[in-house]
Amino acid sequence: DKHKLRKTIDAYSKSEGHLINSFGGYYPLGLPIAQMNILDNYRLNFKDYPEERFYLVIDIEGDGLIDGVDYPNIMQIAWQIMNQNGYVFKRKCELIDNNLQETAACENNGLDINLLKEAGKPLDSVLKELVLDLGQVTGIIAHNLDFTISILQYYFSNQGYIFNFSLQQICTMKIG
């Protein structure tokens, strides 16, 4: 089982940099956002495969860092669901329209504020799908997982979603 988990982490490590930033913020895993979301209406019931372990790999781009009780605005969320062998079942990448102003974070993340306004979705609709997907998996993987979970918990709470993150948690920053 440790060997399969290592393969999952290796597969994630190969793709993690491509989830958001490698293609200027717009082309995760080498595909335009429109192609990435081709599985929008497809929902695999992962609970039908009890012998498999499914992981949600996630990356969030915001306009800053957590500062006490102030949380950054989310500009983009990308996630994929994969099994322990690294096979990807679902990929999502969503720009978020938060009516933001241009910031250094936009430039650092390769995100154009006009694109966010034109192509971005409301945060609540993206979080609704994300919380459903989190309910389907056995683990969550992220680089700097503590930061990611803090952001998600904050925004889930603001939207009225309850999710306790009692999943297996893998932080690639810590296992490095």
C-alpha positions in Angstrom: 0.0 0.0 0.0 2.9 2.4 0.7 4.2 1.7 -2.8 0.9 2.6 -4.4 0.8 5.8 -2.2 4.3 6.7 -3.4 3.2 6.3 -7.0 0.2 8.6 -6.3 2.5 11.2 -4.8 4.9 10.9 -7.7 2.1 11.2 -10.2 0.9 14.3 -8.3 4.4 15.8 -8.2 4.7 15.5 -11.9 1.4 17.2 -12.5 1.2 19.7 -9.5 3.2 22.4 -11.1 1.0 22.1 -14.2 -2.3 22.4 -12.3 -2.3 26.1 -12.5 1.0 28.0 -12.9 3.0 26.4 -15.7 0.8 27.6 -18.5 0.3 31.2 -17.4 -2.5 30.3 -15.1 -4.9 29.4 -17.9 -3.9 26.0 -19.1 -3.7 23.4 -16.3 -2.2 20.1 -17.3 -1.6 21.4 -20.8 -5.3 21.8 -21.8 -7.4 24.9 -22.2 -9.9 25.4 -19.3 -12.8 24.5 -21.7 -11.3 21.1 -22.4 -10.3 20.5 -18.8 -13.9 20.8 -17.7 -15.2 18.3 -20.2 -16.3 16.0 -17.4 -18.5 18.7 -15.8 -21.7 16.6 -16.1 -20.0 13.2 -15.4 -20.1 12.0 -11.9 -18.4 8.7 -11.1 -19.5 7.2 -7.8 -16.2 6.4 -6.2 -17.9 4.6 -3.3 -18.8 1.8 -5.9 -15.0 0.9 -5.9 -14.2 0.1 -2.3 -10.9 -1.6 -3.2 -9.6 1.7 -4.7 -8.2 4.7 -2.9 -9.1 8.0 -4.5 -7.3 11.3 -3.8 -8.3 14.8 -4.6 -5.3 16.8 -5.6 -5.8 20.6 -5.2 -4.1 23.9 -5.8 -5.6 27.3 -4.9 -4.4 30.7 -6.1 -5.3 33.7 -4.1 -4.5 37.4 -3.9 -2.4 37.1 -0.8 -1.7 35.1 2.3 -3.7 34.5 5.5 -3.1 37.5 7.8 -4.6 36.8 11.2 -8.4 36.8 10.6 -8.0 38.2 7.0 -8.1 35.5 4.3 -7.1 36.1 0.7 -9.6 36.2 -2.1 -9.6 33.0 -4.2 -8.7 33.7 -7.8 -8.4 30.2 -9.2 -9.1 26.7 -8.0 -7.8 23.6 -9.8 -8.3 20.0 -8.7 -8.2 16.5 -10.0 -9.4 13.2 -8.6 -7.0 10.2 -9.1 -6.7 6.7 -7.8 -3.7 5.3 -5.9 -2.1 4.3 -9.3 -2.1 7.8 -10.6 -5.0 7.4 -13.0 -6.9 10.7 -13.3 -10.6 10.4 -13.3 -11.6 14.1 -13.2 -9.9 17.4 -13.7 -11.3 20.8 -12.9 -9.9 24.3 -13.2 -12.0 27.3 -12.4 -11.3 31.0 -12.5 -13.2 32.8 -9.8 -14.9 36.2 -10.3 -14.6 38.0 -7.0 -14.7 41.6 -8.4 -11.1 42.0 -7.5 -8.8 44.8 -8.4 -5.4 44.3 -10.1 -2.8 43.2 -7.5 0.7 41.9 -7.6 -0.7 38.5 -6.9 -2.5 38.5 -10.2 0.7 39.2 -12.0 2.7 36.7 -9.9 0.1 34.0 -10.7 -0.2 34.9 -14.4 -3.8 35.9 -14.0 -5.4 38.8 -15.9 -8.1 40.6 -13.9 -10.2 41.1 -17.0 -10.1 37.4 -17.7 -11.3 36.6 -14.1 -14.2 39.0 -14.6 -15.1 37.7 -18.1 -14.5 33.9 -17.6 -14.7 33.6 -13.8 -17.4 31.7 -12.1 -19.0 32.7 -8.8 -17.1 31.2 -5.9 -20.2 29.6 -4.3 -20.9 27.4 -7.4 -17.3 26.2 -7.6 -17.2 25.4 -3.9 -20.4 23.5 -4.2 -18.9 21.1 -6.7 -15.6 20.9 -4.8 -17.3 19.9 -1.5 -19.2 17.2 -3.4 -16.0 15.8 -4.9 -14.3 15.9 -1.5 -17.1 13.8 -0.2 -16.2 11.1 -2.7 -12.5 10.6 -2.0 -10.4 9.0 0.7 -7.6 11.5 0.8 -6.5 15.1 -0.1 -3.1 16.1 -1.5 -1.7 19.6 -1.8 1.5 21.5 -1.6 1.2 23.4 1.7 -1.9 21.5 2.7 -2.3 23.4 6.0 -2.7 26.6 4.0 -5.1 25.0 1.5 -7.3 23.4 4.2 -7.4 26.7 6.2 -8.6 28.6 3.1 -11.2 25.9 2.3 -12.5 25.7 5.8 -12.9 29.5 5.9 -14.7 29.7 2.6 -16.8 26.6 3.2 -17.9 28.0 6.5 -18.8 31.4 4.8 -20.9 29.5 2.3 -22.6 27.3 4.9 -20.9 24.1 3.9 -19.8 21.7 6.6 -16.8 19.5 5.9 -14.5 18.2 8.6 -11.5 17.1 6.4 -11.3 13.7 8.2 -9.6 12.4 5.0 -6.1 11.1 4.7 -4.0 14.2 4.3 -0.8 14.4 2.2 1.3 17.6 2.1 3.9 17.4 -0.6 5.8 20.4 1.0 6.3 18.3 4.1 7.3 15.0 2.5 9.3 16.8 -0.1 
